[in-house]
Amino acid sequence: MLLITDLLSVLQGQVSSTNLQHLAVIVQSILSLSRPVTTLSIARMSVVSYRTIQRFYALTDINWSLINLLLFRAFVYKQGKIYLLAADETVEDKAGKYTYGLATFIRPSPKKPSNRLAF
């Protein structure tokens, strides 16, 4: 079985070595969790602190779309095959009472205003 660091080695040119190490620790922690995945539960299962995980999630220099593409090309893509890209919206409850720049919006299914985030 390959180690997480071996799997993430395809990202070496796109992510700094420190961030790659943090990503490996976070992925390992998420995969070992049996309870709901939260930042706190990841920190409890890993060797990095809660604050380090928050800093990692706040990074703006990581191009997540490119990372997804690199992982797809390295482990899934086969030349000559046809692939279909699909997306699914997820609606999550919003934490807290107010988030700057976010007001209520109309969800398509119940047609009611909601304080939720859609991804």
Backbone as XML, in Angstrom:
<?xml version="1.0"?>
<chain id="A" units="angstrom">
  <residue number="1" name="MET">
    <atom name="N" x="0.835" y="-1.181" z="0.000"/>
    <atom name="CA" x="0.000" y="0.000" z="0.000"/>
    <atom name="C" x="0.882" y="1.248" z="0.000"/>
  </residue>
  <residue number="2" name="LEU">
    <atom name="N" x="0.532" y="2.204" z="-0.836"/>
    <atom name="CA" x="1.300" y="3.441" z="-0.920"/>
    <atom name="C" x="1.020" y="4.350" z="0.276"/>
  </residue>
  <residue number="3" name="LEU">
    <atom name="N" x="2.033" y="5.088" z="0.666"/>
    <atom name="CA" x="1.858" y="6.074" z="1.716"/>
    <atom name="C" x="1.197" y="7.323" z="1.142"/>
  </residue>
  <residue number="4" name="ILE">
    <atom name="N" x="0.542" y="8.082" z="1.998"/>
    <atom name="CA" x="-0.102" y="9.322" z="1.565"/>
    <atom name="C" x="0.929" y="10.258" z="0.935"/>
  </residue>
  <residue number="5" name="THR">
    <atom name="N" x="2.120" y="10.324" z="1.512"/>
    <atom name="CA" x="3.147" y="11.211" z="0.971"/>
    <atom name="C" x="3.558" y="10.794" z="-0.439"/>
  </residue>
  <residue number="6" name="ASP">
    <atom name="N" x="3.552" y="9.488" z="-0.721"/>
    <atom name="CA" x="3.866" y="9.023" z="-2.071"/>
    <atom name="C" x="2.773" y="9.428" z="-3.056"/>
  </residue>
  <residue number="7" name="LEU">
    <atom name="N" x="1.519" y="9.324" z="-2.622"/>
    <atom name="CA" x="0.407" y="9.709" z="-3.481"/>
    <atom name="C" x="0.413" y="11.208" z="-3.766"/>
  </residue>
  <residue number="8" name="LEU">
    <atom name="N" x="0.780" y="11.996" z="-2.774"/>
    <atom name="CA" x="0.776" y="13.446" z="-2.937"/>
    <atom name="C" x="2.046" y="13.974" z="-3.593"/>
  </residue>
  <residue number="9" name="SER">
    <atom name="N" x="2.984" y="13.104" z="-3.910"/>
    <atom name="CA" x="4.230" y="13.553" z="-4.531"/>
    <atom name="C" x="4.005" y="14.169" z="-5.913"/>
  </residue>
  <residue number="10" name="VAL">
    <atom name="N" x="2.878" y="13.874" z="-6.560"/>
    <atom name="CA" x="2.581" y="14.479" z="-7.864"/>
    <atom name="C" x="2.309" y="15.976" z="-7.740"/>
  </residue>
  <residue number="11" name="LEU">
    <atom name="N" x="2.126" y="16.462" z="-6.517"/>
    <atom name="CA" x="1.838" y="17.877" z="-6.299"/>
    <atom name="C" x="3.079" y="18.692" z="-5.954"/>
  </residue>
  <residue number="12" name="GLN">
    <atom name="N" x="4.255" y="18.100" z="-5.983"/>
    <atom name="CA" x="5.460" y="18.764" z="-5.502"/>
    <atom name="C" x="5.778" y="20.072" z="-6.206"/>
  </residue>
  <residue number="13" name="GLY">
    <atom name="N" x="5.486" y="20.201" z="-7.464"/>
    <atom name="CA" x="5.784" y="21.452" z="-8.154"/>
    <atom name="C" x="4.771" y="22.550" z="-7.885"/>
  </residue>
  <residue number="14" name="GLN">
    <atom name="N" x="3.620" y="22.222" z="-7.348"/>
    <atom name="CA" x="2.540" y="23.186" z="-7.155"/>
    <atom name="C" x="2.365" y="23.640" z="-5.714"/>
  </residue>
  <residue number="15" name="VAL">
    <atom name="N" x="2.813" y="22.840" z="-4.767"/>
    <atom name="CA" x="2.621" y="23.135" z="-3.351"/>
    <atom name="C" x="3.972" y="23.094" z="-2.662"/>
  </residue>
  <residue number="16" name="SER">
    <atom name="N" x="4.224" y="24.037" z="-1.755"/>
    <atom name="CA" x="5.492" y="24.045" z="-1.036"/>
    <atom name="C" x="5.629" y="22.772" z="-0.197"/>
  </residue>
  <residue number="17" name="SER">
    <atom name="N" x="6.856" y="22.434" z="0.152"/>
    <atom name="CA" x="7.091" y="21.186" z="0.891"/>
    <atom name="C" x="6.421" y="21.215" z="2.264"/>
  </residue>
  <residue number="18" name="THR">
    <atom name="N" x="6.407" y="22.367" z="2.924"/>
    <atom name="CA" x="5.747" y="22.480" z="4.229"/>
    <atom name="C" x="4.250" y="22.259" z="4.090"/>
  </residue>
  <residue number="19" name="ASN">
    <atom name="N" x="3.634" y="22.912" z="3.100"/>
    <atom name="CA" x="2.197" y="22.739" z="2.896"/>
    <atom name="C" x="1.860" y="21.325" z="2.455"/>
  </residue>
  <residue number="20" name="LEU">
    <atom name="N" x="2.758" y="20.699" z="1.705"/>
    <atom name="CA" x="2.543" y="19.312" z="1.289"/>
    <atom name="C" x="2.581" y="18.374" z="2.499"/>
  </residue>
  <residue number="21" name="GLN">
    <atom name="N" x="3.483" y="18.641" z="3.437"/>
    <atom name="CA" x="3.546" y="17.845" z="4.663"/>
    <atom name="C" x="2.276" y="18.035" z="5.496"/>
  </residue>
  <residue number="22" name="HIS">
    <atom name="N" x="1.805" y="19.280" z="5.594"/>
    <atom name="CA" x="0.569" y="19.545" z="6.336"/>
    <atom name="C" x="-0.618" y="18.864" z="5.664"/>
  </residue>
  <residue number="23" name="LEU">
    <atom name="N" x="-0.675" y="18.920" z="4.336"/>
    <atom name="CA" x="-1.757" y="18.263" z="3.615"/>
    <atom name="C" x="-1.737" y="16.756" z="3.855"/>
  </residue>
  <residue number="24" name="ALA">
    <atom name="N" x="-0.554" y="16.162" z="3.856"/>
    <atom name="CA" x="-0.441" y="14.723" z="4.102"/>
    <atom name="C" x="-0.947" y="14.362" z="5.497"/>
  </residue>
  <residue number="25" name="VAL">
    <atom name="N" x="-0.601" y="15.158" z="6.491"/>
    <atom name="CA" x="-1.056" y="14.909" z="7.861"/>
    <atom name="C" x="-2.574" y="15.064" z="7.953"/>
  </residue>
  <residue number="26" name="ILE">
    <atom name="N" x="-3.115" y="16.096" z="7.311"/>
    <atom name="CA" x="-4.556" y="16.334" z="7.349"/>
    <atom name="C" x="-5.309" y="15.205" z="6.653"/>
  </residue>
  <residue number="27" name="VAL">
    <atom name="N" x="-4.833" y="14.773" z="5.490"/>
    <atom name="CA" x="-5.488" y="13.676" z="4.767"/>
    <atom name="C" x="-5.454" y="12.398" z="5.602"/>
  </residue>
  <residue number="28" name="GLN">
    <atom name="N" x="-4.308" y="12.093" z="6.191"/>
    <atom name="CA" x="-4.183" y="10.901" z="7.032"/>
    <atom name="C" x="-5.152" y="10.962" z="8.211"/>
  </residue>
  <residue number="29" name="SER">
    <atom name="N" x="-5.278" y="12.138" z="8.818"/>
    <atom name="CA" x="-6.190" y="12.294" z="9.955"/>
    <atom name="C" x="-7.642" y="12.129" z="9.531"/>
  </residue>
  <residue number="30" name="ILE">
    <atom name="N" x="-8.007" y="12.709" z="8.387"/>
    <atom name="CA" x="-9.389" y="12.595" z="7.904"/>
    <atom name="C" x="-9.730" y="11.139" z="7.620"/>
  </residue>
  <residue number="31" name="LEU">
    <atom name="N" x="-8.804" y="10.421" z="7.005"/>
    <atom name="CA" x="-9.057" y="9.014" z="6.679"/>
    <atom name="C" x="-9.147" y="8.128" z="7.920"/>
  </residue>
  <residue number="32" name="SER">
    <atom name="N" x="-8.539" y="8.549" z="9.022"/>
    <atom name="CA" x="-8.577" y="7.732" z="10.229"/>
    <atom name="C" x="-9.751" y="8.072" z="11.139"/>
  </residue>
  <residue number="33" name="LEU">
    <atom name="N" x="-10.501" y="9.120" z="10.823"/>
    <atom name="CA" x="-11.626" y="9.519" z="11.678"/>
    <atom name="C" x="-12.829" y="8.611" z="11.479"/>
  </residue>
  <residue number="34" name="SER">
    <atom name="N" x="-13.468" y="8.273" z="12.573"/>
    <atom name="CA" x="-14.720" y="7.521" z="12.493"/>
    <atom name="C" x="-15.907" y="8.390" z="12.874"/>
  </residue>
  <residue number="35" name="ARG">
    <atom name="N" x="-15.623" y="9.563" z="13.388"/>
    <atom name="CA" x="-16.692" y="10.496" z="13.767"/>
    <atom name="C" x="-16.764" y="11.616" z="12.728"/>
  </residue>
  <residue number="36" name="PRO">
    <atom name="N" x="-17.674" y="12.563" z="12.878"/>
    <atom name="CA" x="-17.763" y="13.653" z="11.898"/>
    <atom name="C" x="-16.452" y="14.412" z="11.768"/>
  </residue>
  <residue number="37" name="VAL">
    <atom name="N" x="-16.142" y="14.806" z="10.553"/>
    <atom name="CA" x="-14.880" y="15.489" z="10.274"/>
    <atom name="C" x="-15.047" y="16.981" z="10.509"/>
  </residue>
  <residue number="38" name="THR">
    <atom name="N" x="-14.357" y="17.477" z="11.504"/>
    <atom name="CA" x="-14.302" y="18.904" z="11.785"/>
    <atom name="C" x="-12.840" y="19.286" z="11.933"/>
  </residue>
  <residue number="39" name="THR">
    <atom name="N" x="-12.562" y="20.571" z="11.927"/>
    <atom name="CA" x="-11.186" y="21.020" z="12.115"/>
    <atom name="C" x="-10.655" y="20.549" z="13.463"/>
  </residue>
  <residue number="40" name="LEU">
    <atom name="N" x="-11.484" y="20.600" z="14.481"/>
    <atom name="CA" x="-11.068" y="20.161" z="15.806"/>
    <atom name="C" x="-10.781" y="18.657" z="15.838"/>
  </residue>
  <residue number="41" name="SER">
    <atom name="N" x="-11.634" y="17.853" z="15.216"/>
    <atom name="CA" x="-11.393" y="16.403" z="15.218"/>
    <atom name="C" x="-10.150" y="16.050" z="14.401"/>
  </residue>
  <residue number="42" name="ILE">
    <atom name="N" x="-9.883" y="16.796" z="13.328"/>
    <atom name="CA" x="-8.645" y="16.575" z="12.561"/>
    <atom name="C" x="-7.437" y="16.884" z="13.430"/>
  </residue>
  <residue number="43" name="ALA">
    <atom name="N" x="-7.490" y="17.995" z="14.168"/>
    <atom name="CA" x="-6.374" y="18.370" z="15.038"/>
    <atom name="C" x="-6.148" y="17.339" z="16.133"/>
  </residue>
  <residue number="44" name="ARG">
    <atom name="N" x="-7.218" y="16.787" z="16.660"/>
    <atom name="CA" x="-7.082" y="15.782" z="17.723"/>
    <atom name="C" x="-6.450" y="14.490" z="17.210"/>
  </residue>
  <residue number="45" name="MET">
    <atom name="N" x="-6.688" y="14.160" z="15.943"/>
    <atom name="CA" x="-6.149" y="12.915" z="15.372"/>
    <atom name="C" x="-4.770" y="13.088" z="14.743"/>
  </residue>
  <residue number="46" name="SER">
    <atom name="N" x="-4.259" y="14.309" z="14.687"/>
    <atom name="CA" x="-2.998" y="14.544" z="13.978"/>
    <atom name="C" x="-1.926" y="15.076" z="14.920"/>
  </residue>
  <residue number="47" name="VAL">
    <atom name="N" x="-0.749" y="15.280" z="14.348"/>
    <atom name="CA" x="0.366" y="15.803" z="15.122"/>
    <atom name="C" x="0.507" y="17.311" z="14.956"/>
  </residue>
  <residue number="48" name="VAL">
    <atom name="N" x="-0.333" y="17.919" z="14.128"/>
    <atom name="CA" x="-0.293" y="19.368" z="13.961"/>
    <atom name="C" x="-1.387" y="20.003" z="14.804"/>
  </residue>
  <residue number="49" name="SER">
    <atom name="N" x="-1.181" y="21.265" z="15.141"/>
    <atom name="CA" x="-2.124" y="21.948" z="16.028"/>
    <atom name="C" x="-3.369" y="22.408" z="15.271"/>
  </residue>
  <residue number="50" name="TYR">
    <atom name="N" x="-4.373" y="22.737" z="16.052"/>
    <atom name="CA" x="-5.627" y="23.270" z="15.505"/>
    <atom name="C" x="-5.351" y="24.545" z="14.707"/>
  </residue>
  <residue number="51" name="ARG">
    <atom name="N" x="-4.490" y="25.393" z="15.241"/>
    <atom name="CA" x="-4.159" y="26.663" z="14.580"/>
    <atom name="C" x="-3.437" y="26.415" z="13.258"/>
  </residue>
  <residue number="52" name="THR">
    <atom name="N" x="-2.560" y="25.421" z="13.201"/>
    <atom name="CA" x="-1.856" y="25.096" z="11.961"/>
    <atom name="C" x="-2.846" y="24.651" z="10.894"/>
  </residue>
  <residue number="53" name="ILE">
    <atom name="N" x="-3.827" y="23.879" z="11.282"/>
    <atom name="CA" x="-4.844" y="23.439" z="10.325"/>
    <atom name="C" x="-5.661" y="24.627" z="9.838"/>
  </residue>
  <residue number="54" name="GLN">
    <atom name="N" x="-6.004" y="25.546" z="10.729"/>
    <atom name="CA" x="-6.719" y="26.746" z="10.319"/>
    <atom name="C" x="-5.885" y="27.569" z="9.338"/>
  </residue>
  <residue number="55" name="ARG">
    <atom name="N" x="-4.609" y="27.708" z="9.618"/>
    <atom name="CA" x="-3.726" y="28.451" z="8.707"/>
    <atom name="C" x="-3.647" y="27.776" z="7.346"/>
  </residue>
  <residue number="56" name="PHE">
    <atom name="N" x="-3.595" y="26.449" z="7.344"/>
    <atom name="CA" x="-3.534" y="25.725" z="6.074"/>
    <atom name="C" x="-4.804" y="25.976" z="5.256"/>
  </residue>
  <residue number="57" name="TYR">
    <atom name="N" x="-5.964" y="25.901" z="5.896"/>
    <atom name="CA" x="-7.224" y="26.125" z="5.187"/>
    <atom name="C" x="-7.355" y="27.567" z="4.700"/>
  </residue>
  <residue number="58" name="ALA">
    <atom name="N" x="-6.681" y="28.504" z="5.359"/>
    <atom name="CA" x="-6.767" y="29.915" z="4.982"/>
    <atom name="C" x="-5.796" y="30.291" z="3.862"/>
  </residue>
  <residue number="59" name="LEU">
    <atom name="N" x="-4.949" y="29.369" z="3.434"/>
    <atom name="CA" x="-3.987" y="29.680" z="2.377"/>
    <atom name="C" x="-4.704" y="30.052" z="1.087"/>
  </residue>
  <residue number="60" name="THR">
    <atom name="N" x="-4.201" y="31.091" z="0.450"/>
    <atom name="CA" x="-4.795" y="31.512" z="-0.818"/>
    <atom name="C" x="-3.914" y="31.172" z="-2.011"/>
  </residue>
  <residue number="61" name="ASP">
    <atom name="N" x="-2.702" y="30.695" z="-1.760"/>
    <atom name="CA" x="-1.788" y="30.408" z="-2.868"/>
    <atom name="C" x="-1.900" y="28.971" z="-3.393"/>
  </residue>
  <residue number="62" name="ILE">
    <atom name="N" x="-2.835" y="28.193" z="-2.867"/>
    <atom name="CA" x="-3.023" y="26.828" z="-3.351"/>
    <atom name="C" x="-4.153" y="26.825" z="-4.377"/>
  </residue>
  <residue number="63" name="ASN">
    <atom name="N" x="-3.849" y="26.376" z="-5.584"/>
    <atom name="CA" x="-4.837" y="26.292" z="-6.653"/>
    <atom name="C" x="-5.491" y="24.916" z="-6.583"/>
  </residue>
  <residue number="64" name="TRP">
    <atom name="N" x="-6.642" y="24.823" z="-5.898"/>
    <atom name="CA" x="-7.289" y="23.540" z="-5.652"/>
    <atom name="C" x="-7.787" y="22.891" z="-6.936"/>
  </residue>
  <residue number="65" name="SER">
    <atom name="N" x="-8.199" y="23.687" z="-7.898"/>
    <atom name="CA" x="-8.638" y="23.119" z="-9.177"/>
    <atom name="C" x="-7.479" y="22.410" z="-9.870"/>
  </residue>
  <residue number="66" name="LEU">
    <atom name="N" x="-6.309" y="23.029" z="-9.846"/>
    <atom name="CA" x="-5.130" y="22.415" z="-10.453"/>
    <atom name="C" x="-4.720" y="21.150" z="-9.696"/>
  </residue>
  <residue number="67" name="ILE">
    <atom name="N" x="-4.831" y="21.175" z="-8.385"/>
    <atom name="CA" x="-4.500" y="19.990" z="-7.585"/>
    <atom name="C" x="-5.439" y="18.839" z="-7.937"/>
  </residue>
  <residue number="68" name="ASN">
    <atom name="N" x="-6.731" y="19.127" z="-8.057"/>
    <atom name="CA" x="-7.682" y="18.086" z="-8.469"/>
    <atom name="C" x="-7.334" y="17.535" z="-9.845"/>
  </residue>
  <residue number="69" name="LEU">
    <atom name="N" x="-6.975" y="18.419" z="-10.761"/>
    <atom name="CA" x="-6.608" y="17.991" z="-12.111"/>
    <atom name="C" x="-5.349" y="17.123" z="-12.096"/>
  </residue>
  <residue number="70" name="LEU">
    <atom name="N" x="-4.343" y="17.520" z="-11.331"/>
    <atom name="CA" x="-3.103" y="16.737" z="-11.262"/>
    <atom name="C" x="-3.345" y="15.353" z="-10.661"/>
  </residue>
  <residue number="71" name="LEU">
    <atom name="N" x="-4.148" y="15.284" z="-9.609"/>
    <atom name="CA" x="-4.455" y="13.981" z="-9.009"/>
    <atom name="C" x="-5.270" y="13.117" z="-9.971"/>
  </residue>
  <residue number="72" name="PHE">
    <atom name="N" x="-6.197" y="13.729" z="-10.699"/>
    <atom name="CA" x="-6.977" y="12.990" z="-11.699"/>
    <atom name="C" x="-6.070" y="12.433" z="-12.790"/>
  </residue>
  <residue number="73" name="ARG">
    <atom name="N" x="-5.178" y="13.275" z="-13.307"/>
    <atom name="CA" x="-4.283" y="12.824" z="-14.385"/>
    <atom name="C" x="-3.315" y="11.748" z="-13.916"/>
  </residue>
  <residue number="74" name="ALA">
    <atom name="N" x="-2.889" y="11.832" z="-12.664"/>
    <atom name="CA" x="-1.905" y="10.874" z="-12.160"/>
    <atom name="C" x="-2.522" y="9.511" z="-11.832"/>
  </residue>
  <residue number="75" name="PHE">
    <atom name="N" x="-3.761" y="9.477" z="-11.363"/>
    <atom name="CA" x="-4.297" y="8.232" z="-10.833"/>
    <atom name="C" x="-5.539" y="7.697" z="-11.532"/>
  </residue>
  <residue number="76" name="VAL">
    <atom name="N" x="-6.184" y="8.499" z="-12.371"/>
    <atom name="CA" x="-7.431" y="8.056" z="-12.986"/>
    <atom name="C" x="-7.352" y="8.058" z="-14.514"/>
  </residue>
  <residue number="77" name="TYR">
    <atom name="N" x="-6.787" y="9.109" z="-15.080"/>
    <atom name="CA" x="-6.832" y="9.346" z="-16.520"/>
    <atom name="C" x="-6.142" y="8.238" z="-17.321"/>
  </residue>
  <residue number="78" name="LYS">
    <atom name="N" x="-6.826" y="7.795" z="-18.354"/>
    <atom name="CA" x="-6.269" y="6.861" z="-19.333"/>
    <atom name="C" x="-6.503" y="7.471" z="-20.708"/>
  </residue>
  <residue number="79" name="GLN">
    <atom name="N" x="-5.453" y="7.573" z="-21.489"/>
    <atom name="CA" x="-5.558" y="8.187" z="-22.811"/>
    <atom name="C" x="-6.503" y="7.372" z="-23.695"/>
  </residue>
  <residue number="80" name="GLY">
    <atom name="N" x="-7.342" y="8.065" z="-24.455"/>
    <atom name="CA" x="-8.282" y="7.411" z="-25.343"/>
    <atom name="C" x="-9.639" y="7.149" z="-24.717"/>
  </residue>
  <residue number="81" name="LYS">
    <atom name="N" x="-9.759" y="7.338" z="-23.415"/>
    <atom name="CA" x="-11.043" y="7.154" z="-22.730"/>
    <atom name="C" x="-11.798" y="8.483" z="-22.697"/>
  </residue>
  <residue number="82" name="ILE">
    <atom name="N" x="-13.105" y="8.414" z="-22.546"/>
    <atom name="CA" x="-13.942" y="9.601" z="-22.451"/>
    <atom name="C" x="-14.383" y="9.754" z="-21.002"/>
  </residue>
  <residue number="83" name="TYR">
    <atom name="N" x="-14.296" y="10.977" z="-20.482"/>
    <atom name="CA" x="-14.654" y="11.257" z="-19.098"/>
    <atom name="C" x="-15.751" y="12.306" z="-19.066"/>
  </residue>
  <residue number="84" name="LEU">
    <atom name="N" x="-16.658" y="12.170" z="-18.125"/>
    <atom name="CA" x="-17.760" y="13.104" z="-17.941"/>
    <atom name="C" x="-17.547" y="13.829" z="-16.619"/>
  </residue>
  <residue number="85" name="LEU">
    <atom name="N" x="-17.537" y="15.152" z="-16.678"/>
    <atom name="CA" x="-17.386" y="15.958" z="-15.477"/>
    <atom name="C" x="-18.774" y="16.329" z="-14.964"/>
  </residue>
  <residue number="86" name="ALA">
    <atom name="N" x="-19.047" y="16.016" z="-13.709"/>
    <atom name="CA" x="-20.342" y="16.334" z="-13.105"/>
    <atom name="C" x="-20.112" y="17.047" z="-11.785"/>
  </residue>
  <residue number="87" name="ALA">
    <atom name="N" x="-21.022" y="17.929" z="-11.437"/>
    <atom name="CA" x="-20.937" y="18.668" z="-10.177"/>
    <atom name="C" x="-22.267" y="18.547" z="-9.447"/>
  </residue>
  <residue number="88" name="ASP">
    <atom name="N" x="-22.203" y="18.585" z="-8.138"/>
    <atom name="CA" x="-23.397" y="18.485" z="-7.321"/>
    <atom name="C" x="-23.320" y="19.556" z="-6.246"/>
  </residue>
  <residue number="89" name="GLU">
    <atom name="N" x="-24.393" y="20.298" z="-6.084"/>
    <atom name="CA" x="-24.427" y="21.353" z="-5.091"/>
    <atom name="C" x="-24.662" y="20.761" z="-3.707"/>
  </residue>
  <residue number="90" name="THR">
    <atom name="N" x="-23.952" y="21.289" z="-2.727"/>
    <atom name="CA" x="-24.130" y="20.899" z="-1.336"/>
    <atom name="C" x="-24.552" y="22.127" z="-0.548"/>
  </residue>
  <residue number="91" name="VAL">
    <atom name="N" x="-25.571" y="22.009" z="0.265"/>
    <atom name="CA" x="-26.035" y="23.121" z="1.098"/>
    <atom name="C" x="-25.708" y="22.785" z="2.546"/>
  </residue>
  <residue number="92" name="GLU">
    <atom name="N" x="-24.977" y="23.682" z="3.182"/>
    <atom name="CA" x="-24.556" y="23.481" z="4.566"/>
    <atom name="C" x="-25.140" y="24.580" z="5.445"/>
  </residue>
  <residue number="93" name="ASP">
    <atom name="N" x="-25.469" y="24.217" z="6.682"/>
    <atom name="CA" x="-25.907" y="25.226" z="7.640"/>
    <atom name="C" x="-24.763" y="26.191" z="7.892"/>
  </residue>
  <residue number="94" name="LYS">
    <atom name="N" x="-25.106" y="27.435" z="8.076"/>
    <atom name="CA" x="-24.118" y="28.481" z="8.306"/>
    <atom name="C" x="-23.803" y="28.550" z="9.793"/>
  </residue>
  <residue number="95" name="ALA">
    <atom name="N" x="-22.540" y="28.644" z="10.135"/>
    <atom name="CA" x="-22.150" y="28.795" z="11.532"/>
    <atom name="C" x="-22.268" y="30.267" z="11.921"/>
  </residue>
  <residue number="96" name="GLY">
    <atom name="N" x="-22.783" y="30.523" z="13.084"/>
    <atom name="CA" x="-22.910" y="31.895" z="13.568"/>
    <atom name="C" x="-24.174" y="32.566" z="13.074"/>
  </residue>
  <residue number="97" name="LYS">
    <atom name="N" x="-24.364" y="33.794" z="13.526"/>
    <atom name="CA" x="-25.583" y="34.522" z="13.191"/>
    <atom name="C" x="-25.410" y="35.408" z="11.969"/>
  </residue>
  <residue number="98" name="TYR">
    <atom name="N" x="-24.181" y="35.849" z="11.691"/>
    <atom name="CA" x="-23.979" y="36.773" z="10.594"/>
    <atom name="C" x="-22.621" y="36.521" z="9.957"/>
  </residue>
  <residue number="99" name="THR">
    <atom name="N" x="-22.577" y="36.542" z="8.653"/>
    <atom name="CA" x="-21.329" y="36.460" z="7.912"/>
    <atom name="C" x="-21.292" y="37.639" z="6.961"/>
  </residue>
  <residue number="100" name="TYR">
    <atom name="N" x="-20.218" y="38.409" z="7.024"/>
    <atom name="CA" x="-20.109" y="39.598" z="6.189"/>
    <atom name="C" x="-20.266" y="39.230" z="4.713"/>
  </residue>
  <residue number="101" name="GLY">
    <atom name="N" x="-21.111" y="39.955" z="4.019"/>
    <atom name="CA" x="-21.301" y="39.739" z="2.592"/>
    <atom name="C" x="-22.262" y="38.626" z="2.246"/>
  </residue>
  <residue number="102" name="LEU">
    <atom name="N" x="-22.816" y="37.973" z="3.242"/>
    <atom name="CA" x="-23.745" y="36.878" z="2.988"/>
    <atom name="C" x="-25.066" y="37.172" z="3.689"/>
  </residue>
  <residue number="103" name="ALA">
    <atom name="N" x="-26.113" y="37.227" z="2.920"/>
    <atom name="CA" x="-27.443" y="37.420" z="3.481"/>
    <atom name="C" x="-28.255" y="36.162" z="3.197"/>
  </residue>
  <residue number="104" name="THR">
    <atom name="N" x="-29.530" y="36.227" z="3.445"/>
    <atom name="CA" x="-30.348" y="35.063" z="3.122"/>
    <atom name="C" x="-30.508" y="34.961" z="1.614"/>
  </residue>
  <residue number="105" name="PHE">
    <atom name="N" x="-30.714" y="33.773" z="1.131"/>
    <atom name="CA" x="-30.942" y="33.560" z="-0.292"/>
    <atom name="C" x="-32.023" y="32.510" z="-0.454"/>
  </residue>
  <residue number="106" name="ILE">
    <atom name="N" x="-32.591" y="32.448" z="-1.627"/>
    <atom name="CA" x="-33.682" y="31.512" z="-1.897"/>
    <atom name="C" x="-33.094" y="30.192" z="-2.374"/>
  </residue>
  <residue number="107" name="ARG">
    <atom name="N" x="-33.412" y="29.133" z="-1.679"/>
    <atom name="CA" x="-32.991" y="27.801" z="-2.110"/>
    <atom name="C" x="-33.961" y="27.315" z="-3.171"/>
  </residue>
  <residue number="108" name="PRO">
    <atom name="N" x="-33.483" y="26.582" z="-4.148"/>
    <atom name="CA" x="-34.380" y="26.150" z="-5.210"/>
    <atom name="C" x="-35.445" y="25.144" z="-4.771"/>
  </residue>
  <residue number="109" name="SER">
    <atom name="N" x="-35.130" y="24.256" z="-3.828"/>
    <atom name="CA" x="-36.113" y="23.214" z="-3.509"/>
    <atom name="C" x="-37.295" y="23.703" z="-2.670"/>
  </residue>
  <residue number="110" name="PRO">
    <atom name="N" x="-37.114" y="24.239" z="-1.454"/>
    <atom name="CA" x="-38.308" y="24.631" z="-0.700"/>
    <atom name="C" x="-38.798" y="26.050" z="-0.997"/>
  </residue>
  <residue number="111" name="LYS">
    <atom name="N" x="-38.060" y="26.825" z="-1.785"/>
    <atom name="CA" x="-38.441" y="28.200" z="-2.137"/>
    <atom name="C" x="-38.608" y="29.088" z="-0.909"/>
  </residue>
  <residue number="112" name="LYS">
    <atom name="N" x="-37.797" y="28.847" z="0.097"/>
    <atom name="CA" x="-37.832" y="29.650" z="1.305"/>
    <atom name="C" x="-36.475" y="30.302" z="1.511"/>
  </residue>
  <residue number="113" name="PRO">
    <atom name="N" x="-36.442" y="31.479" z="2.158"/>
    <atom name="CA" x="-35.147" y="32.080" z="2.485"/>
    <atom name="C" x="-34.403" y="31.199" z="3.485"/>
  </residue>
  <residue number="114" name="SER">
    <atom name="N" x="-33.096" y="31.209" z="3.393"/>
    <atom name="CA" x="-32.305" y="30.333" z="4.255"/>
    <atom name="C" x="-30.993" y="30.988" z="4.593"/>
  </residue>
  <residue number="115" name="ASN">
    <atom name="N" x="-30.492" y="30.742" z="5.793"/>
    <atom name="CA" x="-29.157" y="31.183" z="6.192"/>
    <atom name="C" x="-28.189" y="30.024" z="6.020"/>
  </residue>
  <residue number="116" name="ARG">
    <atom name="N" x="-27.971" y="29.617" z="4.817"/>
    <atom name="CA" x="-27.091" y="28.481" z="4.528"/>
    <atom name="C" x="-26.136" y="28.857" z="3.414"/>
  </residue>
  <residue number="117" name="LEU">
    <atom name="N" x="-25.073" y="28.093" z="3.316"/>
    <atom name="CA" x="-24.110" y="28.284" z="2.251"/>
    <atom name="C" x="-24.260" y="27.170" z="1.234"/>
  </residue>
  <residue number="118" name="ALA">
    <atom name="N" x="-24.165" y="27.516" z="-0.015"/>
    <atom name="CA" x="-24.246" y="26.518" z="-1.081"/>
    <atom name="C" x="-22.907" y="26.447" z="-1.788"/>
  </residue>
  <residue number="119" name="PHE">
    <atom name="N" x="-22.409" y="25.232" z="-2.012"/>
    <atom name="CA" x="-21.135" y="25.016" z="-2.705"/>
    <atom name="C" x="-21.376" y="24.218" z="-3.954"/>
  </residue>
</chain>
